[in-house]
Amino acid sequence: MYHSKELQRLTITSIFTALAVVFGMMTKFIPGLNLQMPQGGAVFGFSMLPIVLIGILAGPKYGFIGGAMYGLASVLLDGGFYHWASLFSDYVIAFGIIGITGFFRKGIDKPLTFALAVLLAGFLRYLSHSLGGAIIFAEFAPEGMNPWYYSFIIYNLPYMASSTAVTLVLGLLTRPLIKQLATDYKLIDRSKEDTL
């Protein structure tokens, strides 16, 4: 039984990571969705949603793995990165941290728990991008502007707030369908009640 559950979690992680890549590509190429910040950052980045669902359906370990895999795929699709440290702050850690939603497994049943999971994941991703931006991309701050203020408020806050809001709305709208699929295919182990 353990191996079939493990295989199921790996399958969920793979499928939803691929879906996140597709959503990421949609936000790059579909007119209207393709609004981007100058050095990267999708204004309507709903690619977070599949990573959130990996965490909720398969647990935090798989959420982190799926997020990190999506981050690495994004590096390849974006055509590279500016600095080796941004590989971690803007890709691996920023998307991997979304796996924290795995600690909110009851989010599949409770809309408020789901919303808290998305908001926390979005906030932690925002912190990762902003810290990396303030340290690595300080030279892009306008002359005379504090790079920390520029990174945290001017650059990363607008697109991360909109991406998190879009993810939250789409997630709440699709949550009943995901809950039904999770129930039909026994994706959630109901015996584990130690999460929020």
Residue frames relative to the residue before (quaternion, step in Angstrom):
aa qw qx qy qz dx dy dz
M 1.0000 0.0000 0.0000 0.0000 0.00 0.00 0.00
Y 0.6174 0.5653 -0.3491 0.4212 3.60 1.01 -0.81
H 0.6811 0.5005 -0.2999 0.4423 3.58 0.89 -0.92
S 0.6527 0.5006 -0.3346 0.4598 3.61 0.98 -0.71
K 0.6340 0.5061 -0.3314 0.4817 3.63 1.05 -0.69
E 0.6397 0.5237 -0.3148 0.4663 3.56 1.01 -0.82
L 0.6553 0.5000 -0.2980 0.4814 3.56 0.97 -0.89
Q 0.6271 0.5364 -0.3243 0.4625 3.57 1.02 -0.81
R 0.6727 0.4896 -0.2945 0.4701 3.61 0.92 -0.87
L 0.6405 0.5101 -0.3206 0.4763 3.58 1.02 -0.76
T 0.6421 0.5218 -0.3145 0.4653 3.57 1.04 -0.79
I 0.6329 0.5179 -0.3198 0.4785 3.58 0.97 -0.89
T 0.6574 0.5186 -0.3070 0.4523 3.57 0.91 -0.95
S 0.6816 0.4928 -0.2901 0.4564 3.59 0.87 -0.92
I 0.6874 0.4839 -0.2927 0.4557 3.58 0.82 -0.96
F 0.7172 0.4462 -0.2691 0.4627 3.58 0.82 -0.94
T 0.5913 0.5333 -0.3726 0.4766 3.60 1.15 -0.48
A 0.6386 0.5066 -0.3196 0.4831 3.58 0.99 -0.80
L 0.6343 0.5209 -0.3243 0.4703 3.60 1.02 -0.76
A 0.6247 0.5272 -0.3333 0.4697 3.59 1.04 -0.75
V 0.6303 0.5194 -0.3298 0.4735 3.60 1.02 -0.77
V 0.6433 0.5083 -0.3217 0.4736 3.59 0.95 -0.84
F 0.6547 0.4960 -0.3132 0.4767 3.61 0.91 -0.86
G 0.6324 0.5319 -0.3270 0.4586 3.59 1.03 -0.76
M 0.6546 0.4961 -0.3031 0.4832 3.56 1.02 -0.80
M 0.6137 0.5487 -0.3475 0.4490 3.59 1.03 -0.76
T 0.6997 0.4617 -0.2823 0.4664 3.59 0.91 -0.87
K 0.6373 0.5095 -0.3413 0.4667 3.60 1.21 -0.18
F 0.8289 0.3079 -0.1077 0.4544 3.57 0.95 -0.86
I 0.6320 0.5130 -0.3566 0.4585 3.62 1.14 -0.31
P 0.4556 -0.6956 0.4796 0.2805 3.59 -0.65 1.08
G 0.7351 0.3439 -0.3026 0.4997 3.54 -0.91 0.98
L 0.7251 0.3512 -0.2199 0.5500 3.56 1.08 -0.72
N 0.6558 0.5821 -0.2917 0.3821 3.58 1.19 -0.53
L 0.3149 0.7323 -0.5405 0.2690 3.61 1.03 0.64
Q 0.0139 -0.8121 0.5801 -0.0613 3.56 -0.74 1.13
M 0.4789 -0.5992 0.5455 0.3376 3.52 -1.28 0.43
P 0.6841 -0.5374 0.2941 0.3959 3.65 -1.10 0.59
Q 0.7849 0.2522 -0.1570 0.5437 3.63 0.92 -0.80
G 0.7448 -0.3699 0.2037 0.5167 3.58 1.14 0.56
G 0.5620 0.5628 -0.4712 0.3813 3.51 -1.21 0.65
A 0.2248 -0.8096 0.5329 0.0998 3.56 -0.29 1.29
V 0.4540 -0.6918 0.4963 0.2626 3.56 -0.87 0.99
F 0.7732 0.2318 -0.1351 0.5746 3.61 1.05 -0.75
G 0.1773 0.8413 -0.4902 0.1427 3.57 0.92 0.93
F 0.0309 0.8306 -0.5533 0.0537 3.55 0.19 1.26
S 0.3691 0.7251 -0.4946 0.3055 3.58 1.21 0.41
M 0.5031 0.6407 -0.4239 0.3960 3.61 1.27 -0.15
L 0.5865 0.6430 -0.3703 0.3246 3.59 1.00 -0.80
P 0.6881 0.4553 -0.3239 0.4630 3.67 0.72 -0.83
I 0.6323 0.5187 -0.3428 0.4621 3.62 1.05 -0.67
V 0.5987 0.5413 -0.3466 0.4780 3.59 1.06 -0.75
L 0.6906 0.4878 -0.2785 0.4556 3.57 0.89 -0.95
I 0.5757 0.5542 -0.3884 0.4589 3.60 1.07 -0.58
G 0.6671 0.5046 -0.3084 0.4530 3.57 0.84 -0.96
I 0.7003 0.4762 -0.2787 0.4530 3.57 0.81 -0.98
L 0.7384 0.4246 -0.2350 0.4683 3.60 0.92 -0.85
A 0.8151 0.2752 -0.1189 0.4957 3.60 0.92 -0.84
G 0.5979 -0.5786 0.3631 0.4194 3.61 1.21 -0.30
P 0.6998 -0.5178 0.3059 0.3855 3.57 -1.25 0.42
K 0.6123 0.5552 -0.3609 0.4319 3.61 0.99 -0.72
Y 0.7133 0.4334 -0.2527 0.4895 3.57 0.87 -0.93
G 0.5906 0.5560 -0.3625 0.4590 3.57 1.13 -0.57
F 0.6610 0.4852 -0.3064 0.4834 3.57 0.98 -0.82
I 0.6490 0.5136 -0.3208 0.4606 3.58 0.92 -0.86
G 0.6740 0.4931 -0.2954 0.4640 3.60 0.88 -0.93
G 0.6561 0.5078 -0.3075 0.4659 3.57 0.99 -0.83
A 0.6601 0.4965 -0.3048 0.4743 3.58 0.95 -0.87
M 0.6370 0.5119 -0.3300 0.4725 3.60 1.02 -0.77
Y 0.6377 0.5069 -0.3274 0.4788 3.58 0.99 -0.79
G 0.6313 0.5382 -0.3304 0.4500 3.59 0.97 -0.81
L 0.6723 0.4817 -0.2961 0.4777 3.59 0.94 -0.87
A 0.6323 0.5102 -0.3348 0.4774 3.59 1.02 -0.74
S 0.6338 0.5366 -0.3268 0.4512 3.60 1.03 -0.75
V 0.5970 0.5492 -0.3621 0.4592 3.58 1.06 -0.71
L 0.6781 0.4899 -0.2913 0.4640 3.57 0.89 -0.92
L 0.7038 0.4640 -0.2656 0.4678 3.57 0.94 -0.89
D 0.6513 0.5006 -0.3106 0.4783 3.59 1.15 -0.59
G 0.4964 -0.6891 0.4066 0.3368 3.58 1.23 -0.28
G 0.7747 -0.3078 0.1675 0.5264 3.57 1.15 0.48
F 0.3419 -0.7174 0.5708 0.2065 3.51 -1.36 -0.13
Y 0.6171 -0.6118 0.3794 0.3177 3.52 -1.20 0.61
H 0.7969 0.0346 0.0597 0.6001 3.57 0.89 -0.96
W 0.5975 -0.5958 0.3802 0.3787 3.61 -0.97 0.73
A 0.6463 0.5236 -0.3348 0.4428 3.63 1.00 -0.68
S 0.6156 0.5471 -0.3601 0.4381 3.60 1.12 -0.55
L 0.4892 0.6326 -0.4365 0.4122 3.60 1.23 -0.31
F 0.7204 0.4138 -0.2358 0.5042 3.56 1.02 -0.82
S 0.7366 0.4465 -0.2640 0.4340 3.60 0.64 -1.07
D 0.7735 0.3533 -0.1888 0.4911 3.62 0.99 -0.74
Y 0.7796 0.3154 -0.1757 0.5117 3.59 1.15 -0.31
V 0.7913 0.3408 -0.2072 0.4634 3.60 0.22 -1.24
I 0.7341 0.3925 -0.2446 0.4972 3.62 0.71 -1.00
A 0.6546 0.5454 -0.3255 0.4100 3.58 0.85 -0.97
F 0.7534 0.3455 -0.2157 0.5162 3.59 0.90 -0.81
G 0.5999 0.5681 -0.3598 0.4336 3.58 1.10 -0.58
I 0.6385 0.5573 -0.3280 0.4174 3.58 1.01 -0.81
I 0.5236 0.6283 -0.4154 0.3981 3.59 1.20 -0.35
G 0.5461 0.6353 -0.3754 0.3966 3.58 1.23 -0.43
I 0.4687 0.6741 -0.4433 0.3597 3.58 1.25 -0.17
T 0.5249 0.6373 -0.4061 0.3917 3.57 1.23 -0.36
G 0.5291 0.6379 -0.4011 0.3903 3.59 1.23 -0.30
F 0.6249 0.5134 -0.3423 0.4783 3.58 1.22 -0.32
F 0.6738 0.4250 -0.2737 0.5389 3.58 1.35 0.01
R 0.0667 0.8593 -0.5042 0.0541 3.58 0.96 0.87
K 0.6324 0.5284 -0.3417 0.4518 3.61 1.12 -0.54
G 0.4321 0.7088 -0.4492 0.3302 3.58 1.29 -0.02
I 0.5707 0.5789 -0.3851 0.4369 3.56 1.20 -0.39
D 0.7280 0.4076 -0.2213 0.5049 3.58 1.16 -0.63
K 0.7937 0.2844 -0.1133 0.5257 3.57 1.03 -0.80
P 0.4240 -0.7325 0.4705 0.2496 3.61 -0.55 1.12
L 0.6471 0.5213 -0.3336 0.4453 3.62 0.96 -0.77
T 0.6447 0.5031 -0.3146 0.4820 3.58 1.00 -0.81
F 0.6221 0.5311 -0.3322 0.4697 3.57 1.03 -0.79
A 0.6600 0.5092 -0.3032 0.4617 3.59 0.91 -0.93
L 0.6487 0.5086 -0.3213 0.4660 3.60 0.95 -0.82
A 0.6332 0.5349 -0.3279 0.4533 3.58 1.00 -0.81
V 0.6745 0.4866 -0.2928 0.4717 3.59 0.88 -0.95
L 0.6720 0.5019 -0.3045 0.4514 3.59 0.88 -0.91
L 0.6553 0.4921 -0.3176 0.4771 3.60 0.95 -0.80
A 0.6543 0.5057 -0.3164 0.4649 3.60 0.91 -0.88
G 0.6571 0.5080 -0.3068 0.4647 3.59 0.95 -0.85
F 0.6551 0.5116 -0.3104 0.4613 3.57 0.98 -0.83
L 0.6747 0.4822 -0.3018 0.4703 3.61 0.89 -0.87
R 0.6209 0.5155 -0.3405 0.4824 3.58 1.05 -0.69
Y 0.6211 0.5402 -0.3216 0.4680 3.58 1.01 -0.85
L 0.6525 0.5114 -0.3170 0.4606 3.61 0.92 -0.85
S 0.6541 0.5177 -0.3164 0.4517 3.58 0.94 -0.86
H 0.6685 0.4812 -0.2975 0.4828 3.59 0.89 -0.92
S 0.6961 0.4988 -0.2836 0.4314 3.59 0.86 -0.96
L 0.6440 0.5013 -0.3268 0.4766 3.59 0.95 -0.78
G 0.6553 0.4996 -0.3059 0.4769 3.56 0.95 -0.88
G 0.6559 0.5239 -0.3093 0.4467 3.56 0.96 -0.85
A 0.6749 0.4988 -0.2991 0.4541 3.58 0.92 -0.89
I 0.7247 0.4283 -0.2434 0.4818 3.58 1.01 -0.78
I 0.7767 0.3782 -0.1863 0.4679 3.57 0.74 -1.08
F 0.8001 0.3033 -0.1299 0.5010 3.57 0.90 -0.93
A 0.2088 0.8200 -0.5103 0.1535 3.61 1.17 0.51
E 0.6241 0.5754 -0.3415 0.4035 3.60 1.04 -0.67
F 0.6441 0.5318 -0.3232 0.4449 3.60 1.21 -0.38
A 0.4850 0.6412 -0.4477 0.3914 3.58 1.26 -0.12
P 0.5471 -0.6118 0.4462 0.3568 3.60 -0.98 0.77
E 0.6173 -0.5709 0.3912 0.3742 3.54 -1.10 0.74
G 0.8067 0.2483 -0.2226 0.4879 3.52 -0.93 1.01
M 0.6417 0.5007 -0.3340 0.4753 3.61 1.26 -0.12
N 0.5221 -0.6320 0.4818 0.3095 3.54 -1.00 0.89
P 0.4459 -0.7175 0.4582 0.2763 3.65 -0.67 1.02
W 0.6077 0.5445 -0.3596 0.4526 3.60 1.11 -0.57
Y 0.6487 0.4951 -0.3050 0.4910 3.58 0.96 -0.85
Y 0.6499 0.5214 -0.3159 0.4538 3.57 0.91 -0.92
S 0.7052 0.4719 -0.2731 0.4533 3.60 0.82 -0.99
F 0.7415 0.4340 -0.2390 0.4525 3.58 0.79 -1.02
I 0.7996 0.3215 -0.1513 0.4842 3.61 0.85 -0.92
I 0.7627 0.4066 -0.2219 0.4514 3.59 0.63 -1.11
Y 0.7877 0.3593 -0.1868 0.4642 3.59 0.76 -1.00
N 0.8213 0.3242 -0.1603 0.4412 3.60 0.44 -1.19
L 0.6082 0.5933 -0.3691 0.3767 3.62 0.97 -0.69
P 0.6850 0.4938 -0.3346 0.4183 3.67 0.71 -0.86
Y 0.7417 0.4048 -0.2641 0.4650 3.61 0.72 -0.94
M 0.6432 0.5039 -0.3424 0.4638 3.61 1.06 -0.58
A 0.6203 0.5254 -0.3478 0.4672 3.60 1.05 -0.67
S 0.6900 0.4638 -0.2924 0.4726 3.60 0.89 -0.88
S 0.6450 0.5153 -0.3277 0.4594 3.62 0.96 -0.77
T 0.6615 0.4934 -0.3061 0.4747 3.57 0.97 -0.84
A 0.6474 0.5157 -0.3195 0.4614 3.60 0.98 -0.82
V 0.6514 0.5000 -0.3158 0.4753 3.61 0.93 -0.86
T 0.6466 0.5134 -0.3148 0.4682 3.59 0.96 -0.86
L 0.6544 0.5205 -0.3087 0.4533 3.57 0.95 -0.88
V 0.6825 0.4796 -0.2949 0.4661 3.60 0.83 -0.95
L 0.6784 0.4750 -0.2978 0.4747 3.61 0.84 -0.92
G 0.6462 0.5301 -0.3151 0.4496 3.56 1.03 -0.79
L 0.6714 0.4819 -0.3008 0.4760 3.58 0.93 -0.85
L 0.6501 0.5144 -0.3161 0.4613 3.59 1.06 -0.70
T 0.7544 0.3784 -0.2075 0.4945 3.60 0.98 -0.80
R 0.4333 0.7342 -0.4411 0.2804 3.61 1.24 -0.25
P 0.6559 0.4981 -0.3533 0.4436 3.68 0.82 -0.74
L 0.6453 0.5061 -0.3212 0.4736 3.59 1.01 -0.75
I 0.6552 0.4985 -0.3089 0.4762 3.59 0.93 -0.89
K 0.6232 0.5337 -0.3355 0.4630 3.59 1.02 -0.80
Q 0.6554 0.5071 -0.3134 0.4638 3.59 0.94 -0.88
L 0.6566 0.4954 -0.3083 0.4779 3.60 0.95 -0.85
A 0.6465 0.5220 -0.3166 0.4574 3.57 0.98 -0.86
T 0.6593 0.4911 -0.3000 0.4839 3.58 1.06 -0.74
D 0.6711 0.5158 -0.2990 0.4407 3.58 0.85 -0.96
Y 0.7871 0.3110 -0.1463 0.5122 3.57 0.94 -0.91
K 0.4191 -0.7448 0.4345 0.2844 3.58 1.33 0.31
L 0.2021 0.8160 -0.5114 0.1784 3.56 0.91 1.00
I 0.7133 0.3733 -0.2325 0.5457 3.57 1.19 -0.50
D 0.3123 -0.7292 0.5824 0.1776 3.54 -0.88 1.04
R 0.2794 -0.8074 0.5021 0.1337 3.60 -0.23 1.30
S 0.5694 0.6042 -0.3968 0.3915 3.61 1.16 -0.23
K 0.6629 0.4643 -0.3024 0.5035 3.60 1.22 -0.36
E 0.0427 0.8234 -0.5595 0.0849 3.54 -0.26 1.28
D 0.4473 0.7223 -0.4258 0.3113 3.59 1.20 0.43
T 0.6342 0.5100 -0.3433 0.4689 3.60 1.22 0.09
L 0.6587 -0.5318 0.3666 0.3859 3.54 -1.30 0.33
